[in-house]
Amino acid sequence: MPVRRFEDYNPQIHETCFIDPSALVIGNVTLGEDCSVWPFTVIRGDVNRIAIGMRSNIQDGTVIHVTHDGPMVPGGFATQIGNDVTVGHKAMLHGCTIGDRVLIGMGATVMDGAVVEADVVIGGGSLVPPGKRLASGYLYVGSPVKQIRELTASERAFFTYTAGKYVELKEQHKRCLEEDQKHPD
């Protein structure tokens, strides 16, 4: 079962979302309209909350988690992901805030307390260290990330284009799953 309760928290999944049967969504998690969660992804809201905005896609093998409230980190760190966000394959997001229209490259890691403002590209394999703030409108690459250059107009247009293509793709996958359930072979 890809959606699981933890303690008193049941994931709140908008009816238009797609969650691949091999993915796992646990606990205090909210998925907005038209989100997609792809194969082997884990979104674990057990010790704090995770909220993912509309039309965001969380691609294969990604891990999203949080930090608990305690004496070392009062309040802990929830994970907040905005609208029209594309999270590339095998990314790791932990206790961070991601603004609207962000592309997180494959294999990138965003750590506790990091804030990624709107309209940002994080290159594949990059590391956003704890507490780092990435300003809007730039490409960031490296480990740790460095601001490389301003985004072009076509790169900015890519955010909503990609989000829209993933909305279309998740609808195709939903139809295939429904057909397979109706006609198992």
N, C-alpha and C positions, 0 to 999 in steps of 0.2 A: 504494500500500500504506500503510495508516494506522499500522502499527507497524513501526519500523525500528531495527536494531542501530546502536550507535555504539561503535567500538573493541571492547573486550571486554564491553560491556554490552548485554544484550537486555532490553527491557522485560518485567517480570513482571506479567502480567495475569491476574487471577482469571477462571476460566471463566464466571462469571456476569455479567461486565462487558459493557457495550455501548460500542463506539467507532464513531461514525459514519464511513462510508468517506471523507468529506472532511476528517476530523480527522487530526492527525499526532502520534504518540507516539514519542519518540526516546530511546534510550539507557537510562541508569540511572534507570528509572522503575518504581515499584510501584503497582499499582491494586488496592485491596482489593475484597472481595466486594460485588457489586451496584452498583458505580460506573457512572456514565454520562458519556461524553465526547461532546459534541454538535457539530454541523457547524462547520467552519472553526476549530476549537480547535487550538492548538499547545501541546504539553507536551514541552519540550526539556531532557532531563537529560543534557547532553553534558559539562559541566565540573564537575558536582556532582550530588547525588542529589535525586530528587523522590519523595515517598511520599504517597499519597492513601488515606485510610481507607475503611471500609465505608460503603456507601449514600450516598456523596457524589456530587454531580452538578456537572459543569463545563460551563457552558452556552456557546452559540454565540459564536464569535469570541474566546474567552478566550485569553490567552497566559500560560503558566506557565514560568518559567525560574529560573536559579540564578546564583550568583557563584562564580568559581573560587578555589581556594586559591593565594595568592601573597603577595609581600611587602607589598602594600597592604592585604590582608585575609587574615591568616593563618587557614587553615582554610576560608576562603570562607563562603558561606551556602547551605546546602541549602534546599529548600522542603518543609515538612511540613504536610499538611492532614489534619485529624482525621476523625472519623466524623460522618455526618449533616450535612455541610456543603453549602450551596447557594451556588454561585458564579455570579452573574448574568451576563448577556450582556455581552461585550466588556470583562470585567474584566482586570486585569493583576496578577499575583502574582509577585514577584521576590525570591528568597532570604529568604522569611519563614516564620513558624510560625503556623498557624491551628489553634486548638483545636477540640473537638467542638461540634456544634450551633451553627454560625455561619452567618449569612446575609450574603453580600457582594453589595451592590447592583450593578446594571448600571453598567458604566463605571468602577467604583471601581479604585483602584490601591493596592497594598500593597507597600511597598519593603523593601530589604535590612535584615535584622536586626530587623524589626518582629515583635512577638509579639501575637497576638490570642487572648486567653484564651477559654474555653468560654462559650457562651450570650451571643453578641454579635451585634448587627445593625450593619452598616456601610452607611450610606445610599448610594444611587446617585450616581456622580460624585465620591465622596469620595477624598481622598488621605491615606493613612497613611504618614507620612514615615519615613525610615530610623531604626531603633532605637526607635521608639515602642512602648509597651506599652499595650494596651487591656484594661482590667479587665473581668472577667466580669459579665454581668448588665445591660449598658447598651446604649443606642442611641448611635451616633457618627455625626456628619454634618459635612461641610465639607472645605475644602482650605486648610490641614491640618485633620484631623478634630478635633472637640471632643466631649466627653462631654455629651449632651443630657439624658437622663433614664434612670431605671431601666426595664427591660422589664416589661411586664405579663405576667400568667399566660397570657393567650391568645397573646401574641407568643412566649413560651417554648414553648408547645405547637406553634406553627407549624413549628419546626425539624424535629421528627420527622415531622409530618404531610407537609410538603413533600418530605422525603427519601423517605418511603414512596410518595408519588404519582409521584416520578421513577423509583422502582424499577418501579412498574407501567408507566409510559410507556416505559421502555427495553425492557421485555419485549414490548410491542406493536411497537416499532420492530424488534426482533430478528426477530419473527415475519414482519413485512412483508419484511424483507431476505431471509430464508430463502425465502419464497414467490417473490419476484422472481428469486432465483437458480435455483430449480427450474423456473420457467416464464418465461424471458425472452421478451419480445415484440419 
